[in-house]
Structure formats: C-alpha cells, structure tokens
C-alpha cells in the first residue's frame, strides 16, 4: 500500500511496500517512477485524472523493485476527509506473479500431451504456424507417423502396456530429430514431426530414420514384439498453406500408406483426400442403406458345364 500526495509523490507506504521501496530511495519520488505501464507511459497519469469523475480505478501495471519488475493489480482510491478530497491517493497493489505462473502452467497443459509431454494438436499447430511465419523462404515439412495395428497391443497386453509403448515410441522418434525439429502427438498412435528447414529429400531421410527406429524390438509386459509404422509427408507450400492443411494432408498420406501397404512412407497427393472423401461417403451410404433395409441379396448358381452339376 502506498499513499501519494497531491503532486503524485510517494508520502507513505506500509511495511510490505517498504521492503520493495525503501524510504531512502522512494520517499518523495513520483509514483510514476515506480508504477507504470510499459506499453503506455501516460496510463497511470490518466488513471489518476479519471478519479476526479469516479471513485476508484483498477488495472494491471508493473512495479519496479530491487529484484526487477513485478506484475501487480493496482487499485487507486482518492482519500476524502469529511466528504472533501484531502489531496491524497491510496494505492493498493496485489502481486500477480503467482496468478501469472498458474496461467502459464495451465496454458502449457493445454498445449501438451499428458502422456508423453509432447506438443498436442493445438500446441503443434501453433509451432507450425510460427515456422511458416518466420521461415517463409525455407522449406517446411510436416510428417505424420502412425503405428500399424496398435489396437492389438492394447487388446492383448492392456492399456497400461500400450501407454508404455507410446512413451517408448516418443523417445525413439525424439532421438532421430535434429535440433530444430519438433515432435508432437495428435492422439492415439499418431505422432507428428515439424521440419522447419528442409526439403523433400531431408523429409524422406528423417522418415527413413523414424521407420528404422520403430522397427527395432519393443518389450512390454515381459513380451518382445515388433511394431510396423507408416509415414505420410506434406510439404509447404505445395501441399498446404496453413498448419491445419499441412497436418491434415500429412495424416491423409499416412493413412493411405496404412491401407495400401503399411510399414512405408508416402508423400501427399491431392487424390488421397478425394479417395478418403469417397470412402467416407460410401461408408455413410452403406450405413443408411443397412438401417433402411435397402440391401438385396442376389444368389447366382454356378454349374460345371462339362458335367452339368451345380458347383
């Protein structure tokens, strides 16, 4: 708590404020030398002037201290004596460091995968957008990596063992990356990699390293087994102009590999989205037809022409 006079100079402070602002240093000094808005030097003065029309002002400012600047919520109140303004202002400050630390921790949680600690879809997309903004002249590639038939691991060994495999996969993939690459997890058994500086050759080389790392033996629940993986690659700007487009198209290429061959890599092609959309439409149409009993069973008998018998 500070009290400032009609010239907006510090006249009094309580014990807590004295720890940050000793009397030998701040007494008689302008409040604006200690309390300020880095984006608007006149913010505090305008706030004090506004007290002529209203009874209080509240906002967030910075307070200088021997240890640096502190984020504070400031409450400014004019001091009255028998209903007349006494030419003093009461300045009550609340330390916001703990609140800001909590907000930062919550934001980090919202951007990270709780199992592996990697960036989640939202956090990864933010990093991709930042790479597109800061490296417009460099190649940017997004790589989606999926484990084939991962549900078999969960079904046979249990979800705890499956989680352990995913953590192991994250560690193996991280070991294949360069210092400027970023690894994330979209969810389930799908991981993503951002190459902020690289072309098709660099992306393919990294994909080969990832496939080799995941081909090594895994151990869970005292059982050794192998895992096949599929990789899809999308390149900026040809395969997408935004983070969402690059992630979606890399994921489409990865699923295309899974359905066709598995255990390999493939670069995105526009037809992949067309085929995926066609499969979605066919799947939907078949479900509707099944529900509405629109399927018909046709049986065609086949005869052996040499012997005339039904085969």
C-alpha positions in Angstrom: 0.0 0.0 0.0 1.2 3.5 -1.0 -0.1 6.9 -0.2 0.7 9.7 -2.6 0.2 13.4 -2.2 -1.5 15.9 -4.5 1.7 16.0 -6.6 1.5 12.3 -7.0 4.7 11.8 -5.0 5.1 8.9 -2.5 4.3 10.1 1.0 3.7 6.9 3.0 3.8 3.1 2.5 3.1 0.1 4.6 5.7 -2.5 5.7 5.3 -4.7 2.7 5.8 -1.8 0.3 8.8 -0.7 2.3 10.5 -4.0 1.5 10.3 -3.2 -2.2 10.7 0.6 -1.9 12.9 1.8 1.0 12.3 5.2 2.4 15.8 6.4 1.4 15.0 5.6 -2.2 11.4 6.2 -2.9 10.1 8.8 -0.3 9.1 11.9 -2.2 9.6 10.3 -5.6 6.9 10.4 -8.3 4.7 7.3 -8.2 5.1 7.0 -12.0 8.8 6.2 -11.4 7.8 3.0 -9.6 4.5 2.1 -11.0 4.0 2.1 -14.8 2.5 0.5 -17.9 5.3 -0.5 -20.4 3.0 0.0 -23.3 1.6 3.4 -22.3 3.8 5.7 -20.2 0.7 8.0 -19.6 -1.5 5.2 -18.4 -1.0 5.9 -14.7 -1.5 9.7 -15.0 -4.7 9.2 -17.0 -5.9 6.7 -14.3 -5.3 9.3 -11.6 -7.0 12.0 -13.5 -10.0 9.8 -14.0 -10.5 9.7 -10.3 -12.0 13.2 -10.5 -15.1 11.7 -12.2 -15.2 8.3 -10.5 -14.4 6.9 -7.0 -11.8 4.4 -8.0 -9.6 3.0 -10.7 -8.4 -0.6 -11.1 -6.0 -2.1 -13.6 -2.8 -4.1 -14.2 0.6 -2.4 -14.1 4.2 -3.1 -13.4 6.0 -2.2 -10.2 9.8 -1.6 -10.1 11.6 -3.3 -7.3 15.3 -4.1 -6.4 14.8 -7.6 -7.8 13.2 -6.4 -11.1 9.7 -5.6 -12.2 6.6 -7.2 -10.6 3.2 -7.6 -12.3 0.6 -6.1 -10.0 -3.1 -5.3 -10.0 -3.4 -1.6 -8.9 -6.4 -0.1 -7.1 -6.4 3.7 -6.9 -8.7 5.4 -4.5 -8.9 9.2 -3.5 -8.7 9.9 0.2 -11.5 12.0 1.5 -11.8 13.9 4.7 -15.4 14.7 5.8 -16.6 14.3 2.2 -13.9 16.6 0.8 -10.9 15.3 -1.3 -7.9 15.5 1.0 -5.3 15.7 -1.8 -4.1 12.2 -1.1 -4.5 9.0 -3.1 -4.4 5.4 -1.7 -2.6 2.9 -4.0 -3.3 -0.7 -3.2 -1.2 -3.3 -5.1 -1.7 -7.0 -5.4 1.2 -9.3 -6.5 0.2 -11.2 -9.7 3.2 -13.4 -10.0 1.5 -16.5 -8.6 -1.5 -16.0 -10.8 0.5 -15.5 -13.9 2.6 -18.6 -13.1 -0.7 -20.6 -12.7 -2.0 -19.2 -16.0 1.3 -20.1 -17.7 1.2 -23.7 -16.3 -2.5 -24.1 -17.4 -1.6 -22.9 -20.9 1.3 -25.3 -21.1 -1.1 -28.1 -20.1 -3.5 -27.1 -22.8 -0.7 -27.3 -25.4 0.9 -30.6 -24.3 0.0 -34.3 -24.4 -0.3 -35.5 -20.8 1.1 -39.0 -21.6 4.3 -38.1 -23.5 4.8 -34.5 -22.6 5.0 -33.7 -26.3 3.0 -30.9 -28.0 -0.6 -31.9 -28.7 -2.5 -30.9 -31.8 -3.1 -27.4 -30.7 0.5 -26.8 -29.5 1.9 -28.4 -32.6 -0.3 -26.3 -34.9 0.9 -23.1 -33.2 4.5 -24.2 -33.8 3.8 -24.9 -37.4 2.1 -21.5 -37.9 5.1 -19.8 -36.2 7.5 -21.7 -38.6 5.5 -20.6 -41.6 5.7 -17.0 -40.4 9.4 -16.9 -39.5 10.7 -19.1 -42.4 8.8 -18.1 -45.5 11.8 -18.7 -47.7 12.7 -22.1 -46.3 11.1 -25.5 -46.9 8.7 -26.6 -44.1 7.6 -30.2 -43.9 5.0 -31.9 -41.7 5.3 -35.6 -41.2 2.6 -37.9 -39.7 3.7 -41.2 -38.2 1.2 -43.9 -37.3 1.6 -47.3 -35.7 0.0 -50.1 -37.6 -2.5 -52.4 -35.7 -1.7 -50.7 -32.4 -5.0 -51.7 -31.0 -3.7 -55.3 -30.9 -1.2 -54.2 -28.3 -3.9 -52.6 -26.1 -6.2 -55.6 -26.6 -3.6 -58.3 -25.8 -1.3 -56.5 -23.3 -3.6 -53.9 -21.8 -3.8 -50.1 -22.0 -1.0 -49.6 -19.4 1.4 -51.6 -21.6 0.1 -49.7 -24.6 0.8 -46.4 -22.9 4.3 -47.6 -22.2 4.8 -48.4 -25.9 3.7 -44.9 -26.9 6.2 -43.3 -24.5 8.9 -45.5 -25.9 7.9 -44.5 -29.4 8.1 -40.8 -28.5 11.6 -41.3 -27.1 12.8 -43.2 -30.1 11.4 -40.6 -32.5 12.8 -37.7 -30.5 16.3 -39.3 -30.8 16.0 -39.2 -34.7 15.2 -35.5 -34.9 17.5 -32.6 -35.5 17.9 -29.6 -33.0 15.3 -27.5 -35.0 12.7 -30.2 -35.5 9.6 -30.6 -33.3 7.8 -33.8 -32.3 4.1 -33.8 -31.3 1.3 -36.3 -30.7 -2.0 -35.9 -32.3 -3.6 -38.5 -30.2 -3.9 -42.3 -30.2 -1.0 -43.8 -32.1 -0.4 -40.9 -34.4 2.7 -38.7 -33.9 3.7 -35.6 -36.0 7.1 -34.0 -36.8 7.8 -30.5 -38.0 10.8 -29.8 -40.1 11.1 -26.0 -40.1 14.0 -26.1 -42.5 14.1 -28.9 -45.0 13.0 -30.2 -48.4 11.6 -33.4 -49.7 15.0 -35.2 -49.5 15.5 -34.1 -45.9 12.0 -35.2 -45.0 12.4 -38.6 -46.6 15.7 -39.1 -44.9 14.1 -38.3 -41.5 11.2 -40.6 -42.3 13.6 -43.5 -43.0 15.3 -42.9 -39.7 12.0 -42.9 -37.9 10.9 -46.1 -39.6 14.2 -47.8 -38.7 14.0 -46.7 -35.1 10.5 -48.0 -34.7 11.3 -51.3 -36.4 13.6 -52.2 -33.5 12.3 -54.7 -30.9 9.8 -53.5 -28.3 9.3 -55.1 -24.9 6.2 -54.7 -22.8 4.8 -57.0 -20.0 7.9 -59.2 -20.4 7.0 -59.9 -24.1 9.1 -58.9 -27.1 7.3 -57.8 -30.2 7.8 -55.6 -33.3 5.7 -52.7 -34.5 5.2 -51.6 -38.0 4.7 -47.9 -38.7 3.5 -45.7 -41.6 4.7 -42.2 -42.5 2.9 -39.5 -44.5 4.7 -36.3 -45.6 3.2 -32.9 -46.6 5.4 -30.1 -47.9 4.9 -26.4 -47.8 3.6 -24.6 -49.8 2.5 -27.2 -52.4 0.6 -29.5 -50.0 -0.9 -26.8 -47.8 -0.7 -23.1 -47.0 -1.6 -23.4 -43.3 -0.8 -25.6 -40.3 -4.2 -27.3 -40.4 -3.8 -28.1 -44.1 -0.3 -29.5 -43.7 -1.3 -31.6 -40.7 -4.5 -32.9 -42.4 -2.7 -33.8 -45.6 0.3 -35.5 -43.9 -2.3 -37.5 -41.9 -4.1 -38.4 -45.1 -0.9 -39.6 -46.7 -0.1 -41.7 -43.6 -3.5 -43.4 -43.6 -3.1 -44.0 -47.4 0.1 -46.0 -46.6 -1.6 -47.9 -43.8 -4.5 -49.0 -46.0 -2.4 -50.0 -49.0 0.9 -51.5 -47.8 1.8 -50.4 -44.3 5.3 -50.1 -43.0 6.4 -47.5 -45.5 6.3 -43.8 -46.3 4.4 -41.7 -48.8 4.3 -38.1 -49.9 0.9 -36.4 -50.0 -1.0 -36.4 -53.3 -4.3 -34.5 -53.9 -6.1 -37.7 -54.9 -5.7 -39.0 -51.4 -8.2 -36.6 -50.0 -10.6 -37.4 -52.9 -10.3 -41.1 -52.2 -10.8 -40.6 -48.5 -13.9 -38.4 -49.1 -15.2 -41.1 -51.4 -14.7 -43.8 -48.8 -16.4 -41.6 -46.2 -19.4 -41.1 -48.5 -19.6 -44.8 -49.3 -19.4 -45.8 -45.6 -22.2 -43.4 -44.8 -24.4 -44.6 -47.7 -23.9 -48.2 -46.7 -24.9 -47.5 -43.1 -28.0 -45.7 -44.2 -28.9 -48.5 -46.6 -28.4 -51.1 -43.9 -30.6 -49.3 -41.5 -33.3 -48.8 -44.1 -33.1 -52.4 -45.4 -32.2 -51.3 -48.9 -29.7 -54.1 -49.5 -30.7 -57.1 -51.7 -29.1 -60.5 -51.7 -28.6 -62.0 -55.2 -27.6 -65.6 -55.4 -26.2 -66.8 -58.7 -25.8 -70.6 -59.0 -22.8 -71.8 -60.9 -22.8 -75.0 -62.9 -19.9 -77.2 -64.2 -20.5 -77.1 -68.0 -18.6 -80.3 -68.5 -20.6 -82.4 -66.0 -23.7 -80.3 -65.7 -23.5 -80.3 -61.9 -24.1 -77.4 -59.5 -20.8 -76.4 -58.1 
